[in-house]
């Protein structure tokens, strides 16, 4: 009888774990697709050269991973905000190094548009 209980508990744990992993994988795939879409948009808007594209993509992915880690950590709101600002500033510095002044202006405008869209989404959910 005890063996049956152990088997049932183990089966439930495995089922829950498998479901959680599948949901996490689905979210990750959605985020990956979103990042690819954003990269394509930037490539087009900024008219990046073939030399700039891999550098831009590398920087974007590098800081995207940092943002994901930040989102998942348990720090307080103020600590997260400070780290967010630091990540953003570091990314801007690296991006600025590979773009021309005109491209960087377009990059900044696009970033502002993205922030506005996010704010609008949040306001509509409230």
DRENTORKOL-3810 file (N, C-alpha, C; in nm, 4 decimals):
REM DRENTORKOL-3810
@n.u->0.0810; n.v->-0.1195; n.w->0.0000; ca.u->0.0000; ca.v->0.0000; ca.w->0.0000; c.u->0.0854; c.v->0.1260; c.w->0.0000
@n.u->0.1915; n.v->0.1241; n.w->0.0834; ca.u->0.2812; ca.v->0.2384; ca.w->0.0881; c.u->0.3487; c.v->0.2593; c.w->-0.0470
@n.u->0.3830; n.v->0.1525; n.w->-0.1125; ca.u->0.4487; ca.v->0.1597; ca.w->-0.2424; c.u->0.3582; c.v->0.2280; c.w->-0.3441
@n.u->0.2308; n.v->0.1976; n.w->-0.3425; ca.u->0.1359; ca.v->0.2591; ca.w->-0.4358; c.u->0.1283; c.v->0.4092; c.w->-0.4103
@n.u->0.1259; n.v->0.4483; n.w->-0.2826; ca.u->0.1221; ca.v->0.5914; ca.w->-0.2482; c.u->0.2477; c.v->0.6619; c.w->-0.2988
@n.u->0.3624; n.v->0.5986; n.w->-0.2788; ca.u->0.4881; ca.v->0.6574; ca.w->-0.3239; c.u->0.4906; c.v->0.6737; c.w->-0.4762
@n.u->0.4413; n.v->0.5734; n.w->-0.5443; ca.u->0.4366; ca.v->0.5781; ca.w->-0.6900; c.u->0.3437; c.v->0.6899; c.w->-0.7366
@n.u->0.2278; n.v->0.7017; n.w->-0.6728; ca.u->0.1327; ca.v->0.8077; ca.w->-0.7088; c.u->0.1907; c.v->0.9466; c.w->-0.6824
@n.u->0.2550; n.v->0.9646; n.w->-0.5679; ca.u->0.3169; ca.v->1.0936; ca.w->-0.5355; c.u->0.4260; c.v->1.1245; c.w->-0.6374
@n.u->0.5071; n.v->1.0278; n.w->-0.6689; ca.u->0.6134; ca.v->1.0461; ca.w->-0.7673; c.u->0.5557; c.v->1.0822; c.w->-0.9038
@n.u->0.4490; n.v->1.0165; n.w->-0.9430; ca.u->0.3843; ca.v->1.0447; ca.w->-1.0720; c.u->0.3309; c.v->1.1880; c.w->-1.0755
@n.u->0.2705; n.v->1.2321; n.w->-0.9672; ca.u->0.2182; ca.v->1.3690; ca.w->-0.9609; c.u->0.3323; c.v->1.4695; c.w->-0.9698
@n.u->0.4399; n.v->1.4452; n.w->-0.8968; ca.u->0.5563; ca.v->1.5350; ca.w->-0.8998; c.u->0.6150; c.v->1.5428; c.w->-1.0402
@n.u->0.6307; n.v->1.4291; n.w->-1.1056; ca.u->0.6846; ca.v->1.4266; ca.w->-1.2417; c.u->0.5922; c.v->1.5016; c.w->-1.3374
@n.u->0.4624; n.v->1.4806; n.w->-1.3231; ca.u->0.3652; ca.v->1.5479; ca.w->-1.4097; c.u->0.3710; c.v->1.6991; c.w->-1.3919
@n.u->0.3757; n.v->1.7452; n.w->-1.2679; ca.u->0.3829; ca.v->1.8892; ca.w->-1.2403; c.u->0.5134; c.v->1.9468; c.w->-1.2944
@n.u->0.6234; n.v->1.8763; n.w->-1.2719; ca.u->0.7532; ca.v->1.9222; ca.w->-1.3210; c.u->0.7570; c.v->1.9311; c.w->-1.4722
@n.u->0.7027; n.v->1.8330; n.w->-1.5388; ca.u->0.6995; ca.v->1.8312; ca.w->-1.6850; c.u->0.6152; c.v->1.9455; c.w->-1.7387
@n.u->0.5020; n.v->1.9716; n.w->-1.6753; ca.u->0.4144; ca.v->2.0807; ca.w->-1.7173; c.u->0.4845; c.v->2.2151; c.w->-1.7003
@n.u->0.5516; n.v->2.2332; n.w->-1.5888; ca.u->0.6224; ca.v->2.3596; ca.w->-1.5627; c.u->0.7326; c.v->2.3823; c.w->-1.6649
@n.u->0.8077; n.v->2.2772; n.w->-1.6963; ca.u->0.9152; ca.v->2.2886; ca.w->-1.7949; c.u->0.8579; c.v->2.3228; c.w->-1.9322
@n.u->0.7491; n.v->2.2600; n.w->-1.9693; ca.u->0.6867; ca.v->2.2866; ca.w->-2.0995; c.u->0.6379; c.v->2.4305; c.w->-2.1072
@n.u->0.5770; n.v->2.4815; n.w->-2.0004; ca.u->0.5302; ca.v->2.6206; ca.w->-1.9996; c.u->0.6478; c.v->2.7168; c.w->-2.0080
@n.u->0.7557; n.v->2.6864; n.w->-1.9350; ca.u->0.8748; ca.v->2.7715; ca.w->-1.9378; c.u->0.9359; c.v->2.7729; c.w->-2.0778
@n.u->0.9421; n.v->2.6563; n.w->-2.1422; ca.u->0.9985; ca.v->2.6452; ca.w->-2.2767; c.u->0.9137; c.v->2.7263; c.w->-2.3751
@n.u->0.7817; n.v->2.7186; n.w->-2.3601; ca.u->0.6911; ca.v->2.7920; ca.w->-2.4479; c.u->0.7119; c.v->2.9422; c.w->-2.4322
@n.u->0.7253; n.v->2.9877; n.w->-2.3086; ca.u->0.7500; ca.v->3.1297; ca.w->-2.2822; c.u->0.8827; c.v->3.1711; c.w->-2.3432
@n.u->0.9855; n.v->3.0879; n.w->-2.3247; ca.u->1.1168; ca.v->3.1192; ca.w->-2.3778; c.u->1.1111; c.v->3.1285; c.w->-2.5309
@n.u->1.0404; n.v->3.0367; n.w->-2.5946; ca.u->1.0277; ca.v->3.0396; ca.w->-2.7405; c.u->0.9556; c.v->3.1666; c.w->-2.7855
@n.u->0.8543; n.v->3.2077; n.w->-2.7106; ca.u->0.7815; ca.v->3.3305; ca.w->-2.7430; c.u->0.8730; c.v->3.4520; c.w->-2.7308
@n.u->0.9546; n.v->3.4554; n.w->-2.6267; ca.u->1.0484; ca.v->3.5659; ca.w->-2.6074; c.u->1.1543; c.v->3.5670; c.w->-2.7171
@n.u->1.1997; n.v->3.4498; n.w->-2.7561; ca.u->1.2997; ca.v->3.4386; ca.w->-2.8622; c.u->1.2424; c.v->3.4921; c.w->-2.9936
@n.u->1.1196; n.v->3.4568; n.w->-3.0240; ca.u->1.0545; ca.v->3.5059; ca.w->-3.1461; c.u->1.0371; c.v->3.6577; c.w->-3.1412
@n.u->1.0015; n.v->3.7076; n.w->-3.0240; ca.u->0.9843; ca.v->3.8518; ca.w->-3.0081; c.u->1.1173; c.v->3.9242; c.w->-3.0302
@n.u->1.2255; n.v->3.8683; n.w->-2.9768; ca.u->1.3565; ca.v->3.9298; ca.w->-2.9943; c.u->1.3974; c.v->3.9298; c.w->-3.1418
@n.u->1.3706; n.v->3.8208; n.w->-3.2110; ca.u->1.4038; ca.v->3.8125; ca.w->-3.3535; c.u->1.3263; c.v->3.9171; c.w->-3.4340
@n.u->1.2002; n.v->3.9373; n.w->-3.3984; ca.u->1.1177; ca.v->4.0380; ca.w->-3.4656; c.u->1.1737; c.v->4.1772; c.w->-3.4410
@n.u->1.2116; n.v->4.2042; n.w->-3.3173; ca.u->1.2694; ca.v->4.3348; ca.w->-3.2845; c.u->1.4010; c.v->4.3571; c.w->-3.3582
@n.u->1.4829; n.v->4.2533; n.w->-3.3652; ca.u->1.6100; ca.v->4.2658; ca.w->-3.4377; c.u->1.5858; c.v->4.2977; c.w->-3.5849
@n.u->1.4923; n.v->4.2290; n.w->-3.6462; ca.u->1.4610; ca.v->4.2538; ca.w->-3.7870; c.u->1.4146; c.v->4.3981; c.w->-3.8066
@n.u->1.3335; n.v->4.4466; n.w->-3.7136; ca.u->1.2852; ca.v->4.5845; ca.w->-3.7210; c.u->1.4023; c.v->4.6820; c.w->-3.7124
@n.u->1.4909; n.v->4.6584; n.w->-3.6189; ca.u->1.6082; ca.v->4.7455; ca.w->-3.6047; c.u->1.6980; c.v->4.7392; c.w->-3.7279
@n.u->1.7212; n.v->4.6187; n.w->-3.7796; ca.u->1.8048; ca.v->4.6050; ca.w->-3.8982; c.u->1.7499; c.v->4.6915; c.w->-4.0109
@n.u->1.6186; n.v->4.6895; n.w->-4.0265; ca.u->1.5549; ca.v->4.7659; ca.w->-4.1331; c.u->1.5585; c.v->4.9163; c.w->-4.1045
@n.u->1.5148; n.v->4.9560; n.w->-3.9867; ca.u->1.5070; ca.v->5.0981; ca.w->-3.9530; c.u->1.6441; c.v->5.1650; c.w->-3.9517
@n.u->1.7439; n.v->5.0942; n.w->-3.8997; ca.u->1.8768; ca.v->5.1531; ca.w->-3.8852; c.u->1.9624; c.v->5.1363; c.w->-4.0098
@n.u->1.9143; n.v->5.0565; n.w->-4.1037; ca.u->1.9906; ca.v->5.0287; ca.w->-4.2254; c.u->2.1332; c.v->4.9854; c.w->-4.1891
@n.u->2.1399; n.v->4.8812; n.w->-4.1062; ca.u->2.2693; ca.v->4.8329; ca.w->-4.0580; c.u->2.3485; c.v->4.7660; c.w->-4.1688
@n.u->2.4782; n.v->4.7869; n.w->-4.1662; ca.u->2.5666; ca.v->4.7214; ca.w->-4.2622; c.u->2.5821; c.v->4.5751; c.w->-4.2207
@n.u->2.6359; n.v->4.4956; n.w->-4.3099; ca.u->2.6581; ca.v->4.3539; ca.w->-4.2792; c.u->2.7575; c.v->4.3388; c.w->-4.1642
@n.u->2.8448; n.v->4.4344; n.w->-4.1471; ca.u->2.9415; ca.v->4.4324; ca.w->-4.0372; c.u->2.8739; c.v->4.4672; c.w->-3.9040
@n.u->2.7771; n.v->4.5578; n.w->-3.9084; ca.u->2.7091; ca.v->4.6015; ca.w->-3.7873; c.u->2.6076; c.v->4.5003; c.w->-3.7353
@n.u->2.5434; n.v->4.4277; n.w->-3.8248; ca.u->2.4346; ca.v->4.3374; ca.w->-3.7860; c.u->2.4746; c.v->4.2366; c.w->-3.6775
@n.u->2.5841; n.v->4.1598; n.w->-3.6957; ca.u->2.6170; ca.v->4.0619; ca.w->-3.5913; c.u->2.6544; c.v->4.1275; c.w->-3.4581
@n.u->2.7190; n.v->4.2424; n.w->-3.4638; ca.u->2.7550; ca.v->4.3128; ca.w->-3.3412; c.u->2.6300; c.v->4.3612; c.w->-3.2689
@n.u->2.5375; n.v->4.4178; n.w->-3.3443; ca.u->2.4124; ca.v->4.4677; ca.w->-3.2861; c.u->2.3342; c.v->4.3522; c.w->-3.2240
@n.u->2.3272; n.v->4.2419; n.w->-3.2966; ca.u->2.2538; ca.v->4.1247; ca.w->-3.2475; c.u->2.3180; c.v->4.0701; c.w->-3.1200
@n.u->2.4487; n.v->4.0617; n.w->-3.1178; ca.u->2.5201; ca.v->4.0107; ca.w->-3.0004; c.u->2.4926; c.v->4.0985; c.w->-2.8773
@n.u->2.5010; n.v->4.2293; n.w->-2.8958; ca.u->2.4754; ca.v->4.3225; ca.w->-2.7848; c.u->2.3313; c.v->4.3093; c.w->-2.7372
@n.u->2.2385; n.v->4.3049; n.w->-2.8298; ca.u->2.0970; ca.v->4.2953; ca.w->-2.7956; c.u->2.0681; c.v->4.1682; c.w->-2.7173
@n.u->2.1207; n.v->4.0565; n.w->-2.7609; ca.u->2.0974; ca.v->3.9299; ca.w->-2.6919; c.u->2.1649; c.v->3.9278; c.w->-2.5547
@n.u->2.2852; n.v->3.9815; n.w->-2.5482; ca.u->2.3595; ca.v->3.9868; ca.w->-2.4221; c.u->2.2797; c.v->4.0611; c.w->-2.3146
@n.u->2.2291; n.v->4.1776; n.w->-2.3506; ca.u->2.1558; ca.v->4.2572; ca.w->-2.2526; c.u->2.0134; c.v->4.2061; c.w->-2.2334
@n.u->1.9587; n.v->4.1394; n.w->-2.3328; ca.u->1.8285; ca.v->4.0761; ca.w->-2.3170; c.u->1.8339; c.v->3.9668; c.w->-2.2103
@n.u->1.9415; n.v->3.8896; n.w->-2.2118; ca.u->1.9597; ca.v->3.7849; ca.w->-2.1107; c.u->1.9740; c.v->3.8464; c.w->-1.9720
@n.u->2.0465; n.v->3.9570; n.w->-1.9637; ca.u->2.0615; ca.v->4.0243; ca.w->-1.8339; c.u->1.9270; c.v->4.0749; c.w->-1.7824
@n.u->1.8454; n.v->4.1260; n.w->-1.8732; ca.u->1.7130; ca.v->4.1748; ca.w->-1.8337; c.u->1.6247; c.v->4.0593; c.w->-1.7859
@n.u->1.6345; n.v->3.9444; n.w->-1.8508; ca.u->1.5557; ca.v->3.8283; ca.w->-1.8093; c.u->1.5976; c.v->3.7827; c.w->-1.6684
@n.u->1.7287; n.v->3.7803; n.w->-1.6438; ca.u->1.7769; ca.v->3.7424; ca.w->-1.5112; c.u->1.7279; c.v->3.8416; c.w->-1.4069
@n.u->1.7304; n.v->3.9686; n.w->-1.4414; ca.u->1.6837; ca.v->4.0723; ca.w->-1.3499; c.u->1.5365; c.v->4.0537; c.w->-1.3171
@n.u->1.4584; n.v->4.0226; n.w->-1.4184; ca.u->1.3144; ca.v->4.0033; ca.w->-1.4001; c.u->1.2861; c.v->3.8856; c.w->-1.3066
@n.u->1.3704; n.v->3.7844; n.w->-1.3116; ca.u->1.3483; ca.v->3.6628; ca.w->-1.2352; c.u->1.4027; c.v->3.6674; c.w->-1.0927
@n.u->1.4887; n.v->3.7680; n.w->-1.0612; ca.u->1.5482; ca.v->3.7674; ca.w->-0.9272; c.u->1.4524; c.v->3.8239; c.w->-0.8228
@n.u->1.4884; n.v->3.8058; n.w->-0.6983; ca.u->1.3997; ca.v->3.8433; ca.w->-0.5881; c.u->1.4405; c.v->3.9730; c.w->-0.5190
@n.u->1.5143; n.v->4.0566; n.w->-0.5853; ca.u->1.5556; ca.v->4.1832; ca.w->-0.5256; c.u->1.4344; c.v->4.2741; c.w->-0.5085
@n.u->1.4527; n.v->4.3748; n.w->-0.4258; ca.u->1.3469; ca.v->4.4720; ca.w->-0.4057; c.u->1.3270; c.v->4.5578; c.w->-0.5294
@n.u->1.2177; n.v->4.6301; n.w->-0.5315; ca.u->1.1807; ca.v->4.7117; ca.w->-0.6470; c.u->1.2865; c.v->4.8168; c.w->-0.6808
@n.u->1.3374; n.v->4.8860; n.w->-0.5795; ca.u->1.4375; ca.v->4.9902; ca.w->-0.6018; c.u->1.5683; c.v->4.9306; c.w->-0.6536
@n.u->1.6101; n.v->4.8194; n.w->-0.5953; ca.u->1.7332; ca.v->4.7531; ca.w->-0.6400; c.u->1.7196; c.v->4.7074; c.w->-0.7850
@n.u->1.6028; n.v->4.6522; n.w->-0.8187; ca.u->1.5790; ca.v->4.6094; ca.w->-0.9569; c.u->1.5835; c.v->4.7285; c.w->-1.0519
@n.u->1.5226; n.v->4.8391; n.w->-1.0104; ca.u->1.5198; ca.v->4.9588; ca.w->-1.0953; c.u->1.6617; c.v->5.0100; c.w->-1.1196
@n.u->1.7418; n.v->5.0143; n.w->-1.0152; ca.u->1.8810; ca.v->5.0609; ca.w->-1.0301; c.u->1.9596; c.v->4.9702; c.w->-1.1241
@n.u->1.9425; n.v->4.8414; n.w->-1.1070; ca.u->2.0121; ca.v->4.7460; ca.w->-1.1948; c.u->1.9623; c.v->4.7591; c.w->-1.3388
@n.u->1.8316; n.v->4.7771; n.w->-1.3545; ca.u->1.7718; ca.v->4.7987; ca.w->-1.4868; c.u->1.8363; c.v->4.9194; c.w->-1.5551
@n.u->1.8459; n.v->5.0300; n.w->-1.4823; ca.u->1.9043; ca.v->5.1518; ca.w->-1.5386; c.u->2.0510; c.v->5.1285; c.w->-1.5763
@n.u->2.1234; n.v->5.0565; n.w->-1.4948; ca.u->2.2632; ca.v->5.0264; ca.w->-1.5219; c.u->2.2774; c.v->4.9410; c.w->-1.6480
@n.u->2.1953; n.v->4.8383; n.w->-1.6588; ca.u->2.1974; ca.v->4.7518; ca.w->-1.7772; c.u->2.1669; c.v->4.8344; c.w->-1.9017
@n.u->2.0661; n.v->4.9190; n.w->-1.8926; ca.u->2.0247; ca.v->5.0021; ca.w->-2.0056; c.u->2.1358; c.v->5.0973; c.w->-2.0488
@n.u->2.2008; n.v->5.1604; n.w->-1.9538; ca.u->2.3100; ca.v->5.2529; ca.w->-1.9855; c.u->2.4277; c.v->5.1808; c.w->-2.0506
@n.u->2.4631; n.v->5.0643; n.w->-1.9980; ca.u->2.5731; ca.v->4.9866; ca.w->-2.0568; c.u->2.5403; c.v->4.9449; c.w->-2.2001
@n.u->2.4148; n.v->4.9041; n.w->-2.2215; ca.u->2.3732; ca.v->4.8648; ca.w->-2.3560; c.u->2.3822; c.v->4.9841; c.w->-2.4509
@n.u->2.3340; n.v->5.0980; n.w->-2.4067; ca.u->2.3380; ca.v->5.2183; ca.w->-2.4914; c.u->2.4810; c.v->5.2531; c.w->-2.5307
@n.u->2.5739; n.v->5.2423; n.w->-2.4366; ca.u->2.7147; ca.v->5.2725; ca.w->-2.4653; c.u->2.7686; c.v->5.1796; c.w->-2.5741
@n.u->2.7404; n.v->5.0517; n.w->-2.5600; ca.u->2.7902; ca.v->4.9553; ca.w->-2.6584; c.u->2.7247; c.v->4.9763; c.w->-2.7949
@n.u->2.5947; n.v->5.0031; n.w->-2.7944; ca.u->2.5230; ca.v->5.0266; ca.w->-2.9201; c.u->2.5774; c.v->5.1515; c.w->-2.9885
@n.u->2.6002; n.v->5.2554; n.w->-2.9098; ca.u->2.6487; ca.v->5.3825; ca.w->-2.9652; c.u->2.7841; c.v->5.3649; c.w->-3.0337
@n.u->2.8661; n.v->5.2744; n.w->-2.9795; ca.u->2.9991; ca.v->5.2503; ca.w->-3.0367; c.u->2.9943; c.v->5.1897; c.w->-3.1768
@n.u->2.8867; n.v->5.1185; n.w->-3.2094; ca.u->2.8827; ca.v->5.0528; ca.w->-3.3406; c.u->2.7961; c.v->5.1269; c.w->-3.4422
@n.u->2.7181; n.v->5.2267; n.w->-3.3965; ca.u->2.6288; ca.v->5.2994; ca.w->-3.4870; c.u->2.6838; c.v->5.4374; c.w->-3.5212
@n.u->2.6441; n.v->5.4874; n.w->-3.6360; ca.u->2.6748; ca.v->5.6258; ca.w->-3.6708; c.u->2.5839; c.v->5.7158; c.w->-3.5874
@n.u->2.6100; n.v->5.8448; n.w->-3.5859; ca.u->2.5258; ca.v->5.9386; ca.w->-3.5099; c.u->2.3814; c.v->5.9351; c.w->-3.5584
@n.u->2.3625; n.v->5.9321; n.w->-3.6902; ca.u->2.2275; ca.v->5.9288; ca.w->-3.7471; c.u->2.1557; c.v->5.7992; c.w->-3.7074
@n.u->2.2255; n.v->5.6881; n.w->-3.7137; ca.u->2.1668; ca.v->5.5597; ca.w->-3.6756; c.u->2.1308; c.v->5.5590; c.w->-3.5270
@n.u->2.2176; n.v->5.6175; n.w->-3.4456; ca.u->2.1916; ca.v->5.6187; ca.w->-3.3017; c.u->2.0680; c.v->5.7029; c.w->-3.2686
@n.u->2.0493; n.v->5.8125; n.w->-3.3394; ca.u->1.9293; ca.v->5.8949; ca.w->-3.3193; c.u->1.8030; c.v->5.8120; c.w->-3.3495
@n.u->1.8066; n.v->5.7376; n.w->-3.4592; ca.u->1.6929; ca.v->5.6521; ca.w->-3.4954; c.u->1.6732; c.v->5.5443; c.w->-3.3887
@n.u->1.7836; n.v->5.4889; n.w->-3.3392; ca.u->1.7774; ca.v->5.3875; ca.w->-3.2337; c.u->1.7075; c.v->5.4439; c.w->-3.1103
@n.u->1.7477; n.v->5.5631; n.w->-3.0695; ca.u->1.6873; ca.v->5.6281; ca.w->-2.9519; c.u->1.5377; c.v->5.6528; c.w->-2.9734
@n.u->1.5008; n.v->5.7003; n.w->-3.0910; ca.u->1.3593; ca.v->5.7244; ca.w->-3.1219; c.u->1.2795; c.v->5.5942; c.w->-3.1158
@n.u->1.3371; n.v->5.4882; n.w->-3.1688; ca.u->1.2704; ca.v->5.3584; ca.w->-3.1684; c.u->1.2541; c.v->5.3064; c.w->-3.0256
@n.u->1.3567; n.v->5.3259; n.w->-2.9433; ca.u->1.3489; ca.v->5.2858; ca.w->-2.8030; c.u->1.2346; c.v->5.3599; c.w->-2.7332
@n.u->1.2216; n.v->5.4883; n.w->-2.7599; ca.u->1.1141; ca.v->5.5679; ca.w->-2.6996; c.u->0.9774; c.v->5.5170; c.w->-2.7444
@n.u->0.9661; n.v->5.4810; n.w->-2.8717; ca.u->0.8401; ca.v->5.4261; ca.w->-2.9233; c.u->0.8038; c.v->5.2963; c.w->-2.8509
@n.u->0.9025; n.v->5.2126; n.w->-2.8290; ca.u->0.8798; ca.v->5.0849; ca.w->-2.7613; c.u->0.8322; c.v->5.1095; c.w->-2.6180
@n.u->0.8971; n.v->5.2028; n.w->-2.5489; ca.u->0.8578; ca.v->5.2359; ca.w->-2.4114; c.u->0.7141; c.v->5.2870; c.w->-2.4086
@n.u->0.6788; n.v->5.3705; n.w->-2.5048; ca.u->0.5419; ca.v->5.4233; ca.w->-2.5114; c.u->0.4406; c.v->5.3114; c.w->-2.5322
@n.u->0.4722; n.v->5.2167; n.w->-2.6200; ca.u->0.3815; ca.v->5.1042; ca.w->-2.6450; c.u->0.3626; c.v->5.0203; c.w->-2.5196
@n.u->0.4709; n.v->5.0000; n.w->-2.4461; ca.u->0.4627; ca.v->4.9223; ca.w->-2.3216; c.u->0.3747; c.v->4.9951; c.w->-2.2203
@n.u->0.3937; n.v->5.1259; n.w->-2.2079; ca.u->0.3127; ca.v->5.2047; ca.w->-2.1149; c.u->0.1654; c.v->5.1997; c.w->-2.1543
@n.u->0.1370; n.v->5.2090; n.w->-2.2839; ca.u->-0.0007; ca.v->5.2028; ca.w->-2.3295; c.u->-0.0649; c.v->5.0681; c.w->-2.2977
@n.u->0.0110; n.v->4.9602; n.w->-2.3167; ca.u->-0.0395; ca.v->4.8266; ca.w->-2.2851; c.u->-0.0728; c.v->4.8162; c.w->-2.1376
@n.u->0.0167; n.v->4.8685; n.w->-2.0527; ca.u->-0.0073; ca.v->4.8644; ca.w->-1.9084; c.u->-0.1301; c.v->4.9450; c.w->-1.8699
@n.u->-0.1452; n.v->5.0617; n.w->-1.9306; ca.u->-0.2605; ca.v->5.1470; ca.w->-1.9002; c.u->-0.3913; c.v->5.0817; c.w->-1.9453
@n.u->-0.3878; n.v->5.0112; n.w->-2.0568; ca.u->-0.5084; ca.v->4.9452; ca.w->-2.1076; c.u->-0.5476; c.v->4.8245; c.w->-2.0214
@n.u->-0.4489; n.v->4.7626; n.w->-1.9552; ca.u->-0.4779; ca.v->4.6471; ca.w->-1.8703; c.u->-0.5376; c.v->4.6905; c.w->-1.7362
@n.u->-0.5091; n.v->4.8122; n.w->-1.6959; ca.u->-0.5572; ca.v->4.8597; ca.w->-1.5645; c.u->-0.7046; c.v->4.8814; c.w->-1.5600
END
